[in-house]
Amino acid sequence: MPRASAADAAETARRVREVARERFTADGFAATSVDDIARRAGVTRGAVYHHYDGKLGLFHAVAESLQAEIAARVVAEAEKETDAAAQLRTGSHAFLDAITDDRAARVLLVDAPAALGWAQWRELDAAASGRELAEAIAALGTVPAQLIPALTQQLSGAMNEAALWLAAEPRDAAARAAAHAALDLLLDAIAPR
């Protein structure tokens, strides 16, 4: 039997990752099985293991992909602004909306720290959204360099907690408005309007 081309293999890996994303967001990491993902993706269980080395490897790939998508959305929104303070503010609000869209909060903020472990989850966060946030804070030019890492972690933590709060009530417009208003209060401390 001929081996699949690189393009076929890449398409299979993409399809498996997309199906896994759907299942992880709908059912969570613990309740999702490799067999179900394989069946829904139209591949064998062996194909999933070949591309992702099992459920945990597949979950890592989904989380990494979600992190990259959210970071790209945040950067795209922030780059619409011309000054550093407006970029930080717009990017922060875009993050809060992006991470609570499509139930990404469940994968990234609930299951990822538990499934991947705290250290690996932090690495994923730092490589995407965390890096962008630190750069945005540094671009202000008003925060001492030695405080940027601590401020990045604290602001990131506040936004992650707000996202978890909003994810529990996804259709609560008042909660969403309150989360954004509270975020503005935090941002006013480092980037006054």
DABEL-V430907 format. One record per pair of residues at least 24 apart in sequence whose ideal C-beta (glycine too) atoms are under 6 Angstrom apart, sorted by the first residue. I is the first residue (numbers start at 1). GAP is how many residues later the second one is. Records with the same first field share a line. If there is no record, write none. Layout:
# DABEL-V430907
I=GAP + GAP
This chain:
# DABEL-V430907
13=38
15=26
16=25 + 32 + 35
17=44
20=38 + 42
21=41
24=38 + 83
25=78 + 81 + 82
28=83
29=30 + 82 + 86
59=56
63=44 + 49 + 61
64=60
66=38 + 41 + 42
67=57 + 61
68=60
70=28 + 29
71=57 + 58 + 61
73=25
84=55 + 56
85=106
87=49
88=48 + 103
89=98
91=45
92=91
93=87
95=64
96=63 + 66
99=64
100=63 + 66 + 67
105=58 + 62
109=51 + 54 + 55
130=26
140=51
158=28
